[in-house]
């Protein structure tokens, strides 16, 4: 199997390529990105004879479509909406099945802060997303969408939990990337940067769609604040969480639900600091005039804070997940819960965030390349990874040392 990793020189791309190169079912791993020097560094880091590098502008339609045709399946790890959607369009045009890790449901693109996403004239954002789905269906192409950590593992586990219930009522994901307990206090806001920090700040500012009382409504990010204890897997930590954009596909794939939302997990005190920044206007994107220049407050905040939130040598990040599917089982109220606490592998040099984002993406790319995911069009993780593929996903993650604990409770 020949796999193309688009954006493979980035944080998630390089680690997905590393994981793919270890898989005996994969004969070639192509890494496509603009930066030739970074591509060389990634190839040297991974090693072996499976890696092929492709230095090119991914917006060059002719070149990128030609590259897609050389491979059996693709993994899109680009965080930028403009380029990510363009790559998806090219994959559909070339008949290339593709896994994408972007944190939204491409069939219903996020209408806020679209990062230059190009919508055809006369189309709404929703119409554009639906047109991508219809084109993929016509071409017989599968786009496994939002397949990383969150969305991704959150969707896959909650999808499994809902299937275990006779009647499904609620799906709530609590997940996030944080410094591990030993180094949390050494960073501002008790936070460590493990992925695009601009996207983190963006998610704190958006209106987000949730299901409440069976109705689809918009609420501001950081509502429904909650403190909780994570006392599973041999740990006992007090944490906090609040609603942020996440799992948008569930609004459409599980319309029977009465409640559905995602909450991002942080160490206690983090959200108090974020609310202070918001109230002071330091996370706004509208430029302000400062002397002779105009500058967006969020850009200044990001530039000032980012160096202070980078992991120091030997520090580890952690990714935590506690998901709850609620409903009925055998006529009684029931819930199915999923727990995960994963830390960085400093020996190999892969963060916890990359382990739980890039590895599931790589595993599902191999499944897609084998032809095991039959659905066509834009497919959400909760629909694509089910049944035997769900069991295989957990088995493969276990091989990587990533354990997900399931608990079924009947009240």
C-alpha positions as CSV (number, residue, x, y, z in Angstrom):
1,X,0.0,0.0,0.0
2,X,1.3,3.4,-1.0
3,X,0.2,6.2,1.4
4,X,0.6,10.0,0.8
5,X,0.8,12.1,3.9
6,X,-0.2,15.7,2.9
7,X,1.3,18.3,5.1
8,X,3.7,15.7,6.3
9,X,6.4,18.1,7.6
10,X,4.0,19.5,10.3
11,X,3.7,18.3,13.8
12,X,0.9,15.8,13.2
13,X,2.0,14.9,9.7
14,X,5.5,13.8,10.6
15,X,4.3,11.6,13.4
16,X,1.6,10.0,11.3
17,X,4.2,9.3,8.6
18,X,6.5,7.7,11.3
19,X,3.6,5.5,12.4
20,X,2.7,4.5,8.8
21,X,6.3,3.7,8.0
22,X,6.3,1.1,10.9
23,X,3.3,-0.7,9.4
24,X,4.2,-3.8,7.3
25,X,1.1,-3.3,5.2
26,X,2.6,0.0,3.9
27,X,5.2,-0.1,1.3
28,X,5.7,3.6,0.6
29,X,5.0,6.7,2.6
30,X,5.0,9.9,0.6
31,X,5.4,13.1,2.5
32,X,4.2,16.3,0.7
33,X,4.9,19.8,2.0
34,X,6.3,23.1,0.8
35,X,9.4,23.2,3.0
36,X,12.1,21.1,1.4
37,X,14.5,21.4,4.4
38,X,11.8,20.3,6.9
39,X,10.9,17.4,4.6
40,X,14.5,16.3,4.6
41,X,14.7,16.5,8.4
42,X,11.5,14.4,8.7
43,X,12.8,11.8,6.3
44,X,16.1,11.5,8.2
45,X,14.2,11.3,11.6
46,X,11.9,8.5,10.4
47,X,14.7,6.6,8.5
48,X,14.3,3.5,6.4
49,X,13.6,3.1,2.7
50,X,9.9,3.6,2.7
51,X,9.9,7.4,2.7
52,X,9.5,9.6,-0.4
53,X,9.5,13.4,-0.1
54,X,7.6,15.8,-2.4
55,X,8.5,19.5,-2.0
56,X,5.7,21.4,-3.7
57,X,3.0,24.0,-3.3
58,X,0.0,22.0,-2.4
59,X,-2.3,24.7,-3.9
60,X,-0.8,23.9,-7.3
61,X,-3.7,21.9,-8.6
62,X,-1.9,20.1,-11.5
63,X,1.1,19.0,-9.4
64,X,-1.0,18.0,-6.3
65,X,-3.5,16.1,-8.4
66,X,-0.7,14.3,-10.2
67,X,0.8,13.3,-6.9
68,X,-2.5,12.0,-5.5
69,X,-2.8,9.7,-8.5
70,X,0.5,8.1,-7.6
71,X,-0.8,6.8,-4.2
72,X,-3.4,4.3,-3.1
73,X,-4.8,6.5,-0.2
74,X,-4.0,9.8,1.4
75,X,-3.9,11.3,4.9
76,X,-4.5,15.1,5.1
77,X,-2.9,16.6,8.2
78,X,-3.1,20.3,7.2
79,X,-4.6,22.6,9.9
80,X,-5.4,25.4,7.6
81,X,-9.0,25.4,6.2
82,X,-8.2,27.0,2.9
83,X,-5.6,24.5,1.9
84,X,-7.2,21.5,3.6
85,X,-10.5,22.0,1.6
86,X,-8.6,22.4,-1.6
87,X,-6.8,19.1,-1.0
88,X,-10.1,17.4,-0.3
89,X,-11.5,18.8,-3.6
90,X,-8.4,17.5,-5.5
91,X,-8.8,14.1,-3.8
92,X,-12.4,13.8,-4.9
93,X,-11.5,14.9,-8.4
94,X,-8.7,12.2,-8.7
95,X,-10.8,9.5,-7.0
96,X,-8.4,9.3,-4.1
97,X,-9.8,8.0,-0.7
98,X,-8.6,10.3,2.1
99,X,-8.5,10.6,5.8
100,X,-8.6,14.2,7.2
101,X,-7.7,15.4,10.7
102,X,-9.1,18.9,10.6
103,X,-11.2,19.6,13.7
104,X,-14.6,20.1,11.9
105,X,-17.2,18.3,9.9
106,X,-16.5,19.2,6.3
107,X,-20.1,18.4,5.3
108,X,-21.1,21.3,7.5
109,X,-18.1,23.7,7.5
110,X,-17.6,26.0,10.5
111,X,-19.1,29.4,9.4
112,X,-16.9,31.4,11.8
113,X,-13.3,32.5,11.1
114,X,-12.9,30.4,8.0
115,X,-9.2,31.1,7.4
116,X,-9.6,32.0,3.8
117,X,-11.9,29.1,2.9
118,X,-13.0,29.7,-0.7
119,X,-16.8,29.2,-1.2
120,X,-18.1,29.1,-4.8
121,X,-20.1,32.1,-5.8
122,X,-23.8,31.7,-5.0
123,X,-23.3,29.0,-2.4
124,X,-23.7,29.1,1.4
125,X,-21.1,27.4,3.6
126,X,-23.6,24.5,4.2
127,X,-24.3,24.2,0.5
128,X,-20.6,24.0,-0.2
129,X,-20.0,21.2,2.3
130,X,-23.0,19.3,1.0
131,X,-21.8,19.7,-2.6
132,X,-18.4,18.1,-1.6
133,X,-20.2,15.2,-0.1
134,X,-22.4,14.7,-3.2
135,X,-19.3,14.9,-5.5
136,X,-17.5,12.3,-3.4
137,X,-20.5,10.1,-3.6
138,X,-20.7,10.4,-7.4
139,X,-17.0,9.6,-7.7
140,X,-17.2,6.7,-5.2
141,X,-14.7,8.4,-2.9
142,X,-14.5,8.1,0.9
143,X,-13.4,11.1,2.9
144,X,-13.0,9.9,6.5
145,X,-13.5,13.2,8.2
146,X,-12.1,14.7,11.4
147,X,-10.2,11.5,12.4
148,X,-7.7,12.4,15.1
149,X,-8.2,12.9,18.8
150,X,-11.0,15.4,19.1
151,X,-12.7,15.0,16.7
152,X,-11.7,11.4,16.1
153,X,-11.3,9.2,19.2
154,X,-14.0,11.1,20.9
155,X,-16.4,10.3,18.1
156,X,-15.3,6.7,17.7
157,X,-15.7,5.9,21.4
158,X,-19.0,7.7,21.9
159,X,-20.3,6.1,18.7
160,X,-19.5,2.7,20.2
161,X,-21.1,3.7,23.5
162,X,-24.3,4.8,21.9
163,X,-24.5,1.5,20.0
164,X,-24.4,-0.3,23.3
165,X,-27.6,1.4,24.5
166,X,-31.1,0.5,23.6
167,X,-32.1,4.1,23.5
168,X,-29.6,6.9,23.1
169,X,-30.2,10.3,24.7
170,X,-26.9,12.1,25.2
171,X,-23.2,12.2,24.1
172,X,-20.8,14.4,26.0
173,X,-17.0,14.4,25.3
174,X,-14.5,15.8,27.8
175,X,-11.1,15.9,26.4
176,X,-8.0,18.0,26.0
177,X,-4.2,18.4,26.0
178,X,-2.5,19.7,29.1
179,X,1.0,19.6,30.7
180,X,1.4,16.6,32.8
181,X,1.0,17.0,36.6
182,X,4.7,17.5,37.3
183,X,5.2,20.5,35.0
184,X,1.8,22.2,34.9
185,X,2.7,24.9,37.4
186,X,5.7,26.0,35.4
187,X,3.7,27.4,32.5
188,X,1.3,30.3,32.2
189,X,-2.4,29.3,32.5
190,X,-1.1,25.8,33.4
191,X,-0.9,25.1,29.7
192,X,1.6,23.7,27.3
193,X,1.5,24.2,23.5
194,X,1.3,20.9,21.6
195,X,-0.6,22.0,18.5
196,X,-1.5,25.2,16.7
197,X,-2.0,27.7,19.5
198,X,-3.9,30.1,17.2
199,X,-6.6,27.4,16.8
200,X,-6.8,27.0,20.6
201,X,-7.4,30.7,21.1
202,X,-9.8,30.7,18.2
203,X,-11.9,28.0,19.9
204,X,-12.2,30.0,23.1
205,X,-13.9,32.8,21.2
206,X,-16.4,31.1,18.9
207,X,-20.1,30.5,19.1
208,X,-20.6,26.7,18.9
209,X,-23.5,24.5,18.0
210,X,-24.7,22.0,20.5
211,X,-27.8,19.9,21.1
212,X,-29.8,20.8,24.1
213,X,-33.3,19.4,24.9
214,X,-33.3,18.0,21.4
215,X,-32.8,21.3,19.7
216,X,-29.8,22.5,17.8
217,X,-28.7,25.8,19.4
218,X,-25.6,28.1,19.4
219,X,-23.9,28.9,22.7
220,X,-20.7,30.9,23.4
221,X,-17.5,28.9,24.0
222,X,-16.6,28.3,27.6
223,X,-20.2,27.9,28.9
224,X,-21.3,24.9,30.9
225,X,-18.2,25.1,33.1
226,X,-17.5,21.9,35.1
227,X,-15.0,20.7,37.7
228,X,-14.4,17.0,38.0
229,X,-12.1,14.4,39.4
230,X,-10.2,12.0,37.0
231,X,-9.8,9.0,39.3
232,X,-9.3,6.2,36.8
233,X,-6.2,4.4,35.4
234,X,-4.4,4.7,38.7
235,X,-4.6,8.5,38.7
236,X,-6.4,11.0,40.9
237,X,-6.5,14.6,39.5
238,X,-8.9,17.5,39.8
239,X,-9.6,19.1,36.4
240,X,-12.0,21.5,34.8
241,X,-13.7,21.7,31.4
242,X,-16.0,24.0,29.4
243,X,-17.8,23.8,26.1
244,X,-15.7,24.5,23.0
245,X,-16.4,23.6,19.3
246,X,-16.1,19.8,18.8
247,X,-17.8,16.7,17.5
248,X,-20.0,18.7,15.0
249,X,-20.9,15.6,13.0
250,X,-23.0,14.2,15.8
251,X,-25.6,16.9,15.2
252,X,-26.3,15.2,11.9
253,X,-25.3,11.6,12.3
254,X,-27.1,11.1,15.6
255,X,-30.2,13.2,15.3
256,X,-32.0,11.2,17.9
257,X,-29.9,12.7,20.7
258,X,-31.3,15.2,23.1
259,X,-28.0,16.5,24.3
260,X,-24.6,16.6,22.6
261,X,-21.5,18.8,23.2
262,X,-17.8,18.7,23.7
263,X,-15.9,20.2,26.6
264,X,-12.1,20.9,26.6
265,X,-10.3,19.8,29.7
266,X,-7.7,22.0,31.5
267,X,-6.0,22.2,34.9
268,X,-8.0,24.2,37.4
269,X,-7.5,28.0,37.0
270,X,-6.9,27.9,33.3
271,X,-10.4,29.2,32.3
272,X,-10.3,32.0,34.9
273,X,-7.2,33.3,33.2
274,X,-8.8,32.9,29.7
275,X,-11.9,34.8,30.8
276,X,-9.7,37.6,32.0
277,X,-8.0,37.8,28.6
278,X,-11.4,37.8,26.9
279,X,-12.8,40.5,29.1
280,X,-9.7,42.7,28.5
281,X,-10.2,42.3,24.7
282,X,-6.9,40.5,24.3
283,X,-8.3,37.7,22.2
284,X,-10.1,39.8,19.7
285,X,-9.2,39.7,16.0
286,X,-10.3,43.2,15.0
287,X,-7.1,45.3,14.5
288,X,-6.5,48.2,16.8
289,X,-4.3,51.2,16.1
290,X,-1.2,51.4,18.3
291,X,0.8,54.4,17.3
292,X,1.4,54.2,13.6
293,X,0.5,50.5,13.1
294,X,-2.7,48.4,13.3
295,X,-2.5,45.1,15.1
296,X,-5.0,42.4,16.2
297,X,-4.9,42.0,20.0
298,X,-5.0,38.2,19.6
299,X,-1.9,38.2,17.4
300,X,0.0,40.2,20.1
301,X,-1.3,37.8,22.9
302,X,-0.3,34.8,20.9
303,X,3.2,36.2,20.1
304,X,3.8,37.1,23.8
305,X,2.5,33.9,25.4
306,X,3.7,31.3,22.9
307,X,7.4,31.3,24.0
308,X,6.3,30.9,27.6
309,X,4.1,27.9,26.9
310,X,6.6,25.8,24.9
311,X,7.6,22.5,26.6
312,X,11.0,22.7,28.2
313,X,13.5,19.8,27.9
314,X,12.2,16.5,29.4
315,X,8.8,18.0,30.1
316,X,5.8,15.9,29.0
317,X,2.3,16.8,27.9
318,X,-0.7,14.7,28.7
319,X,-4.0,14.1,26.8
320,X,-7.1,13.2,28.9
321,X,-10.4,11.9,27.8
322,X,-13.6,11.2,29.7
323,X,-16.6,10.6,27.5
324,X,-20.2,9.8,28.5
325,X,-22.9,8.2,26.4
326,X,-26.3,8.2,28.2
327,X,-29.6,6.6,27.5
328,X,-31.5,3.4,28.4
329,X,-30.5,-0.3,28.5
330,X,-33.1,-3.0,29.3
331,X,-35.6,-0.4,30.3
332,X,-33.3,1.3,32.8
333,X,-31.2,4.5,32.7
334,X,-27.7,3.6,31.6
335,X,-24.4,5.2,30.7
336,X,-21.3,4.1,28.9
337,X,-18.1,5.9,29.8
338,X,-14.6,6.0,28.2
339,X,-11.4,7.1,30.0
340,X,-8.0,7.8,28.6
341,X,-4.8,9.4,30.0
342,X,-1.9,9.4,27.7
343,X,1.5,11.1,28.1
344,X,4.3,12.0,25.7
345,X,6.9,9.5,24.6
346,X,10.1,11.5,25.2
347,X,12.3,8.7,24.2
348,X,11.0,8.7,20.6
349,X,10.2,12.4,20.8
350,X,6.5,12.3,20.1
351,X,4.1,14.3,22.3
352,X,0.9,12.9,23.8
353,X,-1.1,15.1,21.5
354,X,0.5,13.6,18.5
355,X,0.2,10.1,19.8
356,X,-3.6,10.4,20.2
357,X,-4.1,12.5,17.1
358,X,-1.6,11.2,14.5
359,X,-1.7,7.5,15.4
360,X,-5.5,7.0,15.1
361,X,-5.3,8.9,11.8
362,X,-2.6,6.7,10.5
363,X,-4.4,3.5,11.7
364,X,-7.6,4.5,10.0
365,X,-5.7,5.5,6.8
366,X,-4.5,1.9,6.5
367,X,-8.1,0.6,7.1
368,X,-9.3,2.9,4.3
369,X,-6.4,1.9,2.0
370,X,-7.4,-1.8,2.6
371,X,-10.9,-1.0,1.5
372,X,-12.4,-1.9,4.9
373,X,-14.4,1.4,5.2
374,X,-17.2,0.9,2.7
375,X,-19.2,4.2,3.1
376,X,-18.8,6.8,0.4
377,X,-18.9,10.6,0.5
378,X,-17.9,12.6,3.6
379,X,-17.9,10.0,6.4
380,X,-17.8,10.9,10.1
381,X,-15.5,8.8,12.4
382,X,-18.5,7.4,14.4
383,X,-19.8,5.9,11.2
384,X,-16.5,4.8,9.5
385,X,-14.8,3.2,12.5
386,X,-17.4,0.7,13.9
387,X,-17.8,-3.0,14.6
388,X,-14.7,-5.0,13.8
389,X,-12.8,-1.8,12.8
390,X,-13.5,-0.3,16.3
391,X,-12.1,-3.4,17.9
392,X,-9.1,-3.2,15.6
393,X,-8.5,0.5,16.4
394,X,-8.4,-0.2,20.1
395,X,-6.1,-3.2,19.6
396,X,-3.7,-1.1,17.4
397,X,-3.7,1.7,19.9
398,X,-2.9,-0.8,22.7
399,X,0.2,-1.9,20.8
400,X,1.3,1.8,20.9
401,X,0.7,1.9,24.7
402,X,-2.5,3.9,24.4
403,X,-5.2,2.4,26.6
404,X,-8.9,3.4,26.5
405,X,-11.0,2.1,29.4
406,X,-14.7,1.4,28.9
407,X,-17.2,1.3,31.8
408,X,-20.9,0.4,31.5
409,X,-23.2,1.6,34.3
410,X,-26.9,0.8,34.8
411,X,-28.5,3.2,37.3
